[in-house]
Amino acid sequence: MSDKPLQPDDESIDKDHLLHFPCEFSLKVMGEDIDNYADYVLTVCQKHVDNVDPANVKTRPSRNGKYLAVTVTFTATSREQLDNLYHELNIYEHTKMAL
């Protein structure tokens, strides 16, 4: 047994079994708290996911108020859906990270 921690790219991980679709998924995004960032995240989610409920969007400002953490919980239907969602969120200049 190796002491090396498993990485997502390791062949030893069966990527098809990390998530079973459909599943409840909590998307966490951090970005600059400008230009209605939470609204942007919700709009992108609604573009990729059917029936995203705005009530399932939670926000938390950073201590200094410069950044906003946004969590959106929804039913994910495929890996491709999540990949497309992450891609669109990450290309936005005000997004710092998406988990």
Secondary structure as a PSIPRED ss2 file (coil, helix, strand):
# PSIPRED VFORMAT (PSIPRED V4.0)

   1 M C   1.000  0.000  0.000
   2 S C   1.000  0.000  0.000
   3 D C   1.000  0.000  0.000
   4 K C   1.000  0.000  0.000
   5 P C   1.000  0.000  0.000
   6 L C   1.000  0.000  0.000
   7 Q C   1.000  0.000  0.000
   8 P C   1.000  0.000  0.000
   9 D C   1.000  0.000  0.000
  10 D C   1.000  0.000  0.000
  11 E C   1.000  0.000  0.000
  12 S C   1.000  0.000  0.000
  13 I C   1.000  0.000  0.000
  14 D C   1.000  0.000  0.000
  15 K H   0.000  1.000  0.000
  16 D H   0.000  1.000  0.000
  17 H H   0.000  1.000  0.000
  18 L C   1.000  0.000  0.000
  19 L C   1.000  0.000  0.000
  20 H C   1.000  0.000  0.000
  21 F C   1.000  0.000  0.000
  22 P C   1.000  0.000  0.000
  23 C E   0.000  0.000  1.000
  24 E E   0.000  0.000  1.000
  25 F E   0.000  0.000  1.000
  26 S E   0.000  0.000  1.000
  27 L E   0.000  0.000  1.000
  28 K E   0.000  0.000  1.000
  29 V E   0.000  0.000  1.000
  30 M E   0.000  0.000  1.000
  31 G E   0.000  0.000  1.000
  32 E E   0.000  0.000  1.000
  33 D C   1.000  0.000  0.000
  34 I C   1.000  0.000  0.000
  35 D C   1.000  0.000  0.000
  36 N C   1.000  0.000  0.000
  37 Y H   0.000  1.000  0.000
  38 A H   0.000  1.000  0.000
  39 D H   0.000  1.000  0.000
  40 Y H   0.000  1.000  0.000
  41 V H   0.000  1.000  0.000
  42 L H   0.000  1.000  0.000
  43 T H   0.000  1.000  0.000
  44 V H   0.000  1.000  0.000
  45 C H   0.000  1.000  0.000
  46 Q H   0.000  1.000  0.000
  47 K H   0.000  1.000  0.000
  48 H H   0.000  1.000  0.000
  49 V C   1.000  0.000  0.000
  50 D C   1.000  0.000  0.000
  51 N C   1.000  0.000  0.000
  52 V C   1.000  0.000  0.000
  53 D C   1.000  0.000  0.000
  54 P H   0.000  1.000  0.000
  55 A H   0.000  1.000  0.000
  56 N H   0.000  1.000  0.000
  57 V E   0.000  0.000  1.000
  58 K E   0.000  0.000  1.000
  59 T E   0.000  0.000  1.000
  60 R E   0.000  0.000  1.000
  61 P E   0.000  0.000  1.000
  62 S C   1.000  0.000  0.000
  63 R C   1.000  0.000  0.000
  64 N C   1.000  0.000  0.000
  65 G C   1.000  0.000  0.000
  66 K C   1.000  0.000  0.000
  67 Y E   0.000  0.000  1.000
  68 L E   0.000  0.000  1.000
  69 A E   0.000  0.000  1.000
  70 V E   0.000  0.000  1.000
  71 T E   0.000  0.000  1.000
  72 V E   0.000  0.000  1.000
  73 T E   0.000  0.000  1.000
  74 F E   0.000  0.000  1.000
  75 T E   0.000  0.000  1.000
  76 A E   0.000  0.000  1.000
  77 T C   1.000  0.000  0.000
  78 S C   1.000  0.000  0.000
  79 R H   0.000  1.000  0.000
  80 E H   0.000  1.000  0.000
  81 Q H   0.000  1.000  0.000
  82 L H   0.000  1.000  0.000
  83 D H   0.000  1.000  0.000
  84 N H   0.000  1.000  0.000
  85 L H   0.000  1.000  0.000
  86 Y H   0.000  1.000  0.000
  87 H H   0.000  1.000  0.000
  88 E H   0.000  1.000  0.000
  89 L H   0.000  1.000  0.000
  90 N H   0.000  1.000  0.000
  91 I H   0.000  1.000  0.000
  92 Y C   1.000  0.000  0.000
  93 E C   1.000  0.000  0.000
  94 H C   1.000  0.000  0.000
  95 T E   0.000  0.000  1.000
  96 K E   0.000  0.000  1.000
  97 M E   0.000  0.000  1.000
  98 A E   0.000  0.000  1.000
  99 L C   1.000  0.000  0.000
